[in-house]
Amino acid sequence: MSRLERKILGMLHRHRWNSFRWLSMGSLLQRSGGAFREVTIALINLEHDGYIRWPDKSSLRHIVLLRKDADRGAQ
């Protein structure tokens, strides 16, 4: 797992209690420091590795976290 993927996964874990509807792609780009393409690829990689489910790629609202201890397993 890359540094950007770990960073994004950490942000998603912190936002899960507040709902992902408040997390926009713009804020994710700003906080992670990655470009749009890099962040999108990182989200797709997280989905492929089984950390998240993201059925509707048009919005971050539809992201579902699959592993509760994902931060610990990545290290």
Contacts in CASP RR format, 6 or more apart in sequence:
PFRMAT RR
TARGET T0000
AUTHOR 0000-0000-0000
METHOD contacts of the structure
MODEL  1
MSRLERKILGMLHRHRWNSFRWLSMGSLLQRSGGAFREVTIALINLEHDG
YIRWPDKSSLRHIVLLRKDADRGAQ
1 9 0 8 1.000
1 45 0 8 1.000
1 49 0 8 1.000
1 74 0 8 1.000
2 42 0 8 1.000
2 45 0 8 1.000
4 32 0 8 1.000
4 34 0 8 1.000
4 38 0 8 1.000
4 39 0 8 1.000
4 42 0 8 1.000
5 42 0 8 1.000
5 45 0 8 1.000
5 46 0 8 1.000
5 74 0 8 1.000
6 71 0 8 1.000
6 74 0 8 1.000
7 32 0 8 1.000
8 28 0 8 1.000
8 32 0 8 1.000
8 39 0 8 1.000
8 42 0 8 1.000
8 43 0 8 1.000
8 46 0 8 1.000
9 46 0 8 1.000
9 51 0 8 1.000
9 52 0 8 1.000
9 70 0 8 1.000
9 71 0 8 1.000
9 74 0 8 1.000
10 71 0 8 1.000
11 23 0 8 1.000
11 28 0 8 1.000
11 31 0 8 1.000
11 32 0 8 1.000
12 20 0 8 1.000
12 23 0 8 1.000
12 52 0 8 1.000
12 63 0 8 1.000
12 65 0 8 1.000
13 65 0 8 1.000
13 70 0 8 1.000
13 71 0 8 1.000
15 22 0 8 1.000
15 23 0 8 1.000
16 65 0 8 1.000
19 61 0 8 1.000
20 60 0 8 1.000
20 61 0 8 1.000
20 62 0 8 1.000
20 63 0 8 1.000
21 61 0 8 1.000
23 60 0 8 1.000
24 60 0 8 1.000
25 36 0 8 1.000
25 39 0 8 1.000
25 60 0 8 1.000
28 39 0 8 1.000
28 60 0 8 1.000
29 35 0 8 1.000
29 36 0 8 1.000
29 39 0 8 1.000
32 39 0 8 1.000
32 42 0 8 1.000
43 52 0 8 1.000
43 54 0 8 1.000
43 63 0 8 1.000
44 54 0 8 1.000
46 52 0 8 1.000
47 53 0 8 1.000
47 54 0 8 1.000
50 66 0 8 1.000
50 67 0 8 1.000
51 65 0 8 1.000
51 66 0 8 1.000
51 67 0 8 1.000
51 70 0 8 1.000
52 63 0 8 1.000
52 64 0 8 1.000
52 65 0 8 1.000
52 66 0 8 1.000
53 63 0 8 1.000
53 64 0 8 1.000
53 66 0 8 1.000
54 62 0 8 1.000
54 63 0 8 1.000
54 64 0 8 1.000
55 62 0 8 1.000
56 62 0 8 1.000
67 73 0 8 1.000
END
